[in-house]
Amino acid sequence: MASIQLVVFAVDDQEYGIDVLAVNGILRAKKFKIQLLPGMPKTIEGIINLRGQIKYLYNLRNKFHLPDEAMSDESKFIMLNIYDSIAGWIVDEVTDIVKMDDENLEIPPNCVNGFANHYIKSIGKIDERLIIILDPEKVLGQEDLADIPLPDKLVV
């Protein structure tokens, strides 16, 4: 039986998960100053200096068309290995790290259009909890990465 280990996080009181293998690190948001960039799409919150390197932060609330909310003491940046680079997602909080077996994962039905077919890999079930498991490369697709102006940008 195969299994997957997930970093579970909350955005707008909904739990999402991402394969731990895609995660480069988890940072406390309050320890960083986000530099805003003029002219960037709303999904890009800004940049941070992470150990001397510029890293882009994506606001999942904007990406998922959720209401804006100020960052709290629990807010985190999940830094992801994506397209041979590192970028971060701003999340309300990281809630758990769990291991899920295939029997607790369900693929969304084909009749679900839009968001689900594009971003969701599967839905995990732990007792009464449902965790939407995201595909990071689809969440941060080519349309998002095309807007990054720095030379370390990858052409995908």
N, C-alpha and C positions, 0 to 999 in steps of 0.2 A: 504494500500500500504506500503510495507516494504522499508526501506532505509538503507544506509550505510554511515558512515562518514569516509572520507579518508584523510590521510596525503599525499599530492602530492609532488613529488620531481623530479628533473631532473638529468639524467645521459646522457652525450653526446647529449644534446639538445632534448632528448626524455623525455616525461613526464610519470612517473609511479605513481601508488598509492598503498597504503597499508592501511588496516583497522586500524583505530585509536586505536582500542582495543588491537592490537598487539604491539603498541608503548609504550615503557617505558619512553622515553625522547628523546629530540633532543638537541645535543651538538654542539657548535661551534668548528670546527676542530682545528682552530689556537690556542685554549686554552689548547690543550693537546699535549704531546710529545708521538709519537708512538714508542714503543720499537720493533725493528725487532727481529724476531726469526729465527735462522738458521734452514734450513731443512724443513720449512713449505711449504705447497703448495702455488702456486702463488695467489690463491684466498684469502688467509689469509694475510692481510697487516701487522699485528702485534698485540700488546697488549697495553692497556692503564691502568692506575691506576685511577679507578673511585670510589671516596669516600672510598679508602682503599681496594678496590677489583679489581682483575685482570679481565679485560673484553677483549674479542677477537674482532678484527675489520676485516670485510670482504670487499674486494674491488670489488664492483659490476662491475666496468669496466673490470676487469680480468674475473670475473664470466661470463659476457656476451660477452667476446671476443672482447672488444672494445679497441681502442688505449689508452695507458697510457697517463695521463695528470697530471701535478703537481696540488696539492691542491691550491685553491684560498681562498680569504677572505670569499667567500660565501659557501665554502665546509662545510658540516655538517656530523655528525655521527648520524644516526637514531638508537637508542638503542631499541632492540626488546625483548619482552618476548617470548622466543622460547625454546621448550623442557624443561620447568621448569628451565630455566637459562636466562641470559641476554647476548646478543651479539649485535654488531653494524654493520651497513652497512655504508660505506663511499659513500656519494652522492655529486654531484656537488653543489646542493643547494635545499633547501626546498622551494617550490614555492607557496603552497596553502594548505588550509584545506577546504574541500568541503563536502557537503552532497549530495548524489546521490540517486534517487529513482530507483526502479527496472526497470521502463520503460526506463531509460537511460543507462542500463547495457546490454551488449550482450555477450553471451558465445562464445568463439572462435570456428569456425567450426572444426569438427572432421578431415577434410582433411588436416589441418595444423599439420605438424609433428614436432617432436623434442621440441624445446624451448617452443613453445606455449602450447602444451599439458602438458608439465611438470611443468612450473612455473606460467602460467597465469590462474587466476580465471575467469576474465572477462575483457571486454573493456568498459570503461565508455565514454559517450559522453556529453560534455557541449558545446553547440553552435558548433563552428568549431573545438574545441579541442577534441583529443582522448587521453584517459588516460589508460595505460595498468595496470590493477590491478593485483598485484602479490600475490602469496601465500608464506608467509615467510618460512614456514616449508619445502616447496618444494625447494625454492631457496637455503636455507641452509639445504640440505638434509643430510642423514646419511653419505654419502661419505665425506662431509666436516667435520662433527663433529667427525668422526672416527680418524682424524689426530690430534686432540687436546690432548696434552700430560699431562695436569695438572690433579690432583686428583679430582677436582670439576666437571670434565667432566661426562656427563651422558651417559650411554650406551643406545642407542636407537635401 
